[in-house]
Amino acid sequence: MSKANKPPRGGDAATNRQARHKYEITETIEAGIVLLGTEVKSLREGKAQIADSYALIDKGEVFIRGMHIPPYRPAANANHDPERVRKLLLNRYEIDRLVGRLQRKGLTLVPTRVYFKAGRAKVELGLGRGKQAHDKRADIRDRDVRRELERDHSQRMR
């Protein structure tokens, strides 16, 4: 199975594999998400896409934009809008803390994964700063060196 078609890891409805490549994630926050019934059913099938999505704070509330949850086929005409803006559920002090960090440090809220916890849909938000091209190259170089070292080590153990 190719990497592009790889299903999300156990329990995850969707993952944003590019988030850690594009952003330097410093902290993660778990938030609930307000969904319609057909969205929950479609999420349980693991068909959501969060690659181009981002979270924003508007009038003291947190919303996620660009998250694509495809229509649930058996629902036919009682379906939801796949690209609608969805509200995230956070405590007031968490929102206030995020507002301060986003304004002072120039950080971005990026969803890294969507999963179910005790039957409730959750979104893991990463607080991160966008990487420059040279940062991405350094990460790739470090990963390749680490992979070669592991390969050499495993060959010596044989």
C-alpha positions, 0 to 999 in steps of 0.5 A: 500500500502506498504512503498516500493511500495509507489508512490513518493509524488505529483510532484516528479518523484523519491525520495531517501528515504534512503538518510536522513537515510544514510547521514546527509544532511546539505544543498540542491541544485536544479540542472537541468538535461540533458535528452533525450526525451524518458527519460523525458517520462519515468520520467513522468511515475514516474519509475525512481530509484535514491537509489544507485545514486550519483553526482560527479564533473569532469573537472568542470562539475557535473554528476549523476551516478547510476540513473536508468530511465527505457526504455520508452515502446512505443519508442521500438528501439529508447530508451536510455541506462537506466544507462547512466551518465547524466549531471547536470546543475549548475551555475559556482559559484555553482559548484566552491562552491561545489568543495570547500566544497567537498574537505575541509569537506569530504562531498558527493553529494547525489540526494534526489529527481527528480521532474518537475518544470515548465515542466523542470526536476530538481534534488535536491542534498543533501550535506551530510556526511555519518552517523555512525551506532550509529548516525542512532540508535540515529535517530531511537530512537528519532523518536520512542520517538517522535511518542510515545509522539504524540500517547499519546497526541492524546489519551489524546485529545479523 
